[in-house]
């Protein structure tokens, strides 16, 4: 299937995302902070990045801005506990493609992953 990078500072959510995505047949790479996520994205060139919005070293929104600034157009799905409309809009303005709120249904996450990986999607 696809190589997906999961960037989340919460070990339990990172493990849950890895499990769901691997069971769906994807290759999963993981990073535990924003800086590590930026490095992993540059090195591994994933087909999709699932990015926590709130991390202690570098917020996911800033990670996405930096990816876009360096010309990286990899689709980004933000995955966070924040559900306020203004935060969703901030993620989209930062260059994100979609948004999933924790806790999430695995089926919902996988549907968003499939959509983000569709050929021809920005």
Contact map, one row per residue, 1 for C-alpha under 8 A:
11100000000000000000000011100000000000000000000000000000000000000000000000000000000000000000000000000000000000000000000000
11110000000000000000000011100000000000000000011100000000000000000000000000000000000000000000000000000000000000000000000000
11111000000000000000000001111000000000000000011100000000000000000000000000000000000000000000000000000000000000000000000000
01111100000000000000000001111000000000000000011111000000000000000000000000000000000000000000000000000000000000000000000000
00111110000000000000000000011110000010011000010111000000000000000000000000000000000000000000000000000000000000000000000000
00011111000001001100000000011110000010000000000011100000000000000000000000000000000000000000000000000000000000000000000000
00001111100001000000000000000111110010000000000011110000000000000000000000000000000000000000000000000000000000000000000000
00000111111011000000000000000111110000000000000000110010000000000000000000000000000000000000000000000000000000000000000000
00000011111001000000000000000011100000000000000000010011000000000000000000000000000000000000000000000000000000000000000000
00000001111111000000000000000001000000000000000000000000000000000000000000000000000000000000000000000000000000000000000000
00000001111111100000000000000001000000000000000000000000000000000000000000000000000000000000000000000000000000000000000000
00000000011111110000000000000000000000000000000000000000000000000000000000000000000000000000000000000000000000000000000000
00000001011111111000000000000000000000000000000000000000000000000000000000000000000000000000000000000000000000000000000000
00000111111111111100000000000101000000000000000000000000000000000000000000000000000000000000000000000000000000000000000000
00000000001111111110000000000000000000000000000000000000000000000000000000000000000000000000000000000000000000000000000000
00000000000111111111000000000000000000000000000000000000000000000000000000000000000000000000000000000000000000000000000000
00000100000011111111100000000000000000000000000000000000000000000000000000000000000000000000000000000000000000000000000000
00000100000001111111110000011100000000000000000000000000000000000000000000000000000000000000000000000000000000000000000000
00000000000000111111111000000000000000000000000000000000000000000000000000000000000000000000000000000000000000000000000000
00000000000000011111111100000000000000000000000000000000000000000000000000000000000000000000000000000000010000000000000000
00000000000000001111111111110000000000000000000000000000000000000000000000000000000000000000000000000000000001000000000000
00000000000000000111111111110000000000000000000000000000000000000000000000000000000000000000000000000000000000000000000000
00000000000000000011111111000000000000000000000000000000000000000000000000000000000000000000000000000000000000000000000000
00000000000000000001111111000000000000000000000000000000000000000000000000000000000000000000000000000000000001000000000000
11000000000000000000111111100000000000000000000000000000000000000000000000000000000000000000000000000000000000000000000000
11110000000000000000111111110000000000000000000000000000000000000000000000000000000000000000000000000000000000000000000000
11110000000000000000110011111000000000000000000000000000000000000000000000000000000000000000000000000000000000000000000000
00111100000000000100110001111100000000000000000000000000000000000000000000000000000000000000000000000000000000000000000000
00111100000000000100000000111110000000000000000000000000000000000000000000000000000000000000000000000000000000000000000000
00001111000001000100000000011111000010000000000000000000000000000000000000000000000000000000000000000000000000000000000000
00001111100000000000000000001111110110010000000000000000000000000000000000000000000000000000000000000000000000000000000000
00000011111001000000000000000111110110000000000000000000000000000000000000000000000000000000000000000000000000000000000000
00000011100000000000000000000011111110000000000000000011110000000000000000000000000000000000000000000000000000000000000000
00000011000000000000000000000011111111000000000000000010111100100000000000000000000000000000000000000000000000000000000000
00000000000000000000000000000000111111100000000000000000110000100000000000000000000000000000000000000000000000000000000000
00000000000000000000000000000011111111110000000000000000000000000000000000000000000000000000000000000000000000000000000000
00001110000000000000000000000111111111111000000000000000000000100000000000000000000000000000000000000000000000000000000000
00000000000000000000000000000000011111111100000000000000000000100010000000000000000000000000000000000000000000000000000000
00000000000000000000000000000000001111111110000000000000000000000000000000000000000000000000000000000000000000000000000000
00001000000000000000000000000010000111111111100000000000000000000000000000000000000000000000000000000000000000000000000000
00001000000000000000000000000000000011111111110010000000000000000000000000000000000000000000000000000000000000000000000000
00000000000000000000000000000000000001111111100000000000000000000000000000000000000000000000000000000000000000000000000000
00000000000000000000000000000000000000111111100000000000000000000000000000000000000000000000000000000000000000000000000000
00000000000000000000000000000000000000011111110000000000000000000000000000000000000000000000000000000000000000000000000000
00000000000000000000000000000000000000011111111000000000000000000000000000000000000000000000000000000000000000000000000000
01111000000000000000000000000000000000001001111110000000000000000000000001000000000000000000000000000000000000000000000000
01110000000000000000000000000000000000000000111110000000000000000000000001100000000000000000000000000000000000000000100000
01111000000000000000000000000000000000000000011111000000000000000000000001111000000000000000000000000000000000001001100000
00011110000000000000000000000000000000001000011111100000000000000000000001111000000000000000000000000000000000000000000000
00011110000000000000000000000000000000000000000111110000000000000000000000011110000000000000000000000000000000000000000000
00000111000000000000000000000000000000000000000011111000000100000000000000011110000000000000000000000000000000000000000000
00000011100000000000000000000000000000000000000001111110001100000000000000000111000000000000000000000000000000000000000000
00000000000000000000000000000000000000000000000000111110001110000000000000000111000000000010000000000000000000000000000000
00000000000000000000000000000000000000000000000000011111011100000000000000000001000000000000000000000000000000000000000000
00000001100000000000000000000000110000000000000000011111111100000000000000000000000000000000000000000000000000000000000000
00000000100000000000000000000000100000000000000000000111111000000000000000000000000000000000000000000000000000000000000000
00000000000000000000000000000000111000000000000000000011111000000000000000000000000000000000000000000000000000000000000000
00000000000000000000000000000000111000000000000000000111111101100000000000000000000000000000000000000000000000000000000000
00000000000000000000000000000000010000000000000000011111111111100000000000000000000000000000000000000000000000000000000000
00000000000000000000000000000000010000000000000000111110011111110000000000000100000000000000000000000000000000000000000000
00000000000000000000000000000000000000000000000000001000001111111000000000000000000000000110010000000000000000000000000000
00000000000000000000000000000000000000000000000000000000011111111100000000000000000000000000010000000000000000000000000000
00000000000000000000000000000000011011000000000000000000011111111110000000000000000000000000000000000000000000000000000000
00000000000000000000000000000000000000000000000000000000000111111111000000010000000000000000011100000000000000000000000000
00000000000000000000000000000000000000000000000000000000000011111111100000000000000000000000011000000000000000000000000000
00000000000000000000000000000000000000000000000000000000000001111111110000000000000000000000000000000000000000000000000000
00000000000000000000000000000000000001000000000000000000000000111111111110000000000000000000000000000000000000000000000000
00000000000000000000000000000000000000000000000000000000000000011111111110000000000000000000001000000000000000000000000000
00000000000000000000000000000000000000000000000000000000000000001111111100000000000000000000000000000000000000000000000000
00000000000000000000000000000000000000000000000000000000000000000111111100000000000000000000000000000000000000000000000000
00000000000000000000000000000000000000000000000000000000000000000011111110000000000000000000000000000000000000000000000000
00000000000000000000000000000000000000000000000000000000000000000011111111000000000000000000000000000000000000000000000000
00000000000000000000000000000000000000000000000000000000000000000011001111100000000000000000000000000000000000000000000001
00000000000000000000000000000000000000000000011110000000000000000000000111110000000000000000000000000000000000000000000000
00000000000000000000000000000000000000000000001110000000000000000000000011111000000000000000000110000000000000000001100001
00000000000000000000000000000000000000000000000111100000000000010000000001111100000000000000001111000000000000000000000000
00000000000000000000000000000000000000000000000111100000000000000000000000111110000000000000000111110000000000001000000000
00000000000000000000000000000000000000000000000001111000000100000000000000011111000000000010000111110000000000000000000000
00000000000000000000000000000000000000000000000001111000000000000000000000001111100000000000000000111100000000000000000000
00000000000000000000000000000000000000000000000000011100000000000000000000000111111000000000000000111100000000000000000000
00000000000000000000000000000000000000000000000000000000000000000000000000000011111000000000000000001110000000000000000000
00000000000000000000000000000000000000000000000000000000000000000000000000000001111100110000000000001100000000000000000000
00000000000000000000000000000000000000000000000000000000000000000000000000000001111110110000000000001000000000000000000000
00000000000000000000000000000000000000000000000000000000000000000000000000000000011111110000000000000000000000000000000000
00000000000000000000000000000000000000000000000000000000000000000000000000000000001111111000000000000000000000000000000000
00000000000000000000000000000000000000000000000000000000000000000000000000000000000111111100000000000000000000000000000000
00000000000000000000000000000000000000000000000000000000000000000000000000000000011111111110000000000000000000000000000000
00000000000000000000000000000000000000000000000000000000000000000000000000000000011111111111000000100000000000000000000000
00000000000000000000000000000000000000000000000000000000000000000000000000000000000011111111100000000000000000000000000000
00000000000000000000000000000000000000000000000000000000000010000000000000000000000001111111110000000000000000000000000000
00000000000000000000000000000000000000000000000000001000000010000000000000000100000000111111111100100000000000000000000000
00000000000000000000000000000000000000000000000000000000000000000000000000000000000000011111111111000000000000000000000000
00000000000000000000000000000000000000000000000000000000000000000000000000000000000000001111111100000000000000000000000000
00000000000000000000000000000000000000000000000000000000000011011000000000000000000000000111111100000000000000000000000000
00000000000000000000000000000000000000000000000000000000000000011001000000010000000000000011111110000000000000000000000000
00000000000000000000000000000000000000000000000000000000000000010000000000111100000000000011111111100000000000000000000000
00000000000000000000000000000000000000000000000000000000000000000000000000111100000000000001001111100000000000000001000001
00000000000000000000000000000000000000000000000000000000000000000000000000011100000000000001000111110000000000010000000000
00000000000000000000000000000000000000000000000000000000000000000000000000001111000000010010000111111000000000000000000000
00000000000000000000000000000000000000000000000000000000000000000000000000001111000000000000000001111101000010000000000000
00000000000000000000000000000000000000000000000000000000000000000000000000000011111000000000000000111111000000000000000000
00000000000000000000000000000000000000000000000000000000000000000000000000000011110000000000000000011111000000000000000000
00000000000000000000000000000000000000000000000000000000000000000000000000000000100000000000000000001111100000000000000000
00000000000000000000000000000000000000000000000000000000000000000000000000000000000000000000000000011111110110000000000000
00000000000000000000000000000000000000000000000000000000000000000000000000000000000000000000000000000011111110000000000000
00000000000000000001000000000000000000000000000000000000000000000000000000000000000000000000000000000001111111000000000000
00000000000000000000000000000000000000000000000000000000000000000000000000000000000000000000000000000000111111100000000000
00000000000000000000000000000000000000000000000000000000000000000000000000000000000000000000000000000001111111110000000000
00000000000000000000000000000000000000000000000000000000000000000000000000000000000000000000000000010001111111111000000000
00000000000000000000100100000000000000000000000000000000000000000000000000000000000000000000000000000000011111111100000000
00000000000000000000000000000000000000000000000000000000000000000000000000000000000000000000000000000000001111111110000000
00000000000000000000000000000000000000000000000000000000000000000000000000000000000000000000000001000000000111111111000000
00000000000000000000000000000000000000000000000100000000000000000000000000001000000000000000000000000000000011111111100000
00000000000000000000000000000000000000000000000000000000000000000000000000000000000000000000000000000000000001111111110000
00000000000000000000000000000000000000000000000000000000000000000000000000000000000000000000000000000000000000111111110010
00000000000000000000000000000000000000000000000100000000000000000000000000100000000000000000000010000000000000011111110010
00000000000000000000000000000000000000000000001100000000000000000000000000100000000000000000000000000000000000001111111010
00000000000000000000000000000000000000000000000000000000000000000000000000000000000000000000000000000000000000000111111110
00000000000000000000000000000000000000000000000000000000000000000000000000000000000000000000000000000000000000000000111110
00000000000000000000000000000000000000000000000000000000000000000000000000000000000000000000000000000000000000000000011111
00000000000000000000000000000000000000000000000000000000000000000000000000000000000000000000000000000000000000000011111111
00000000000000000000000000000000000000000000000000000000000000000000000010100000000000000000000010000000000000000000000111
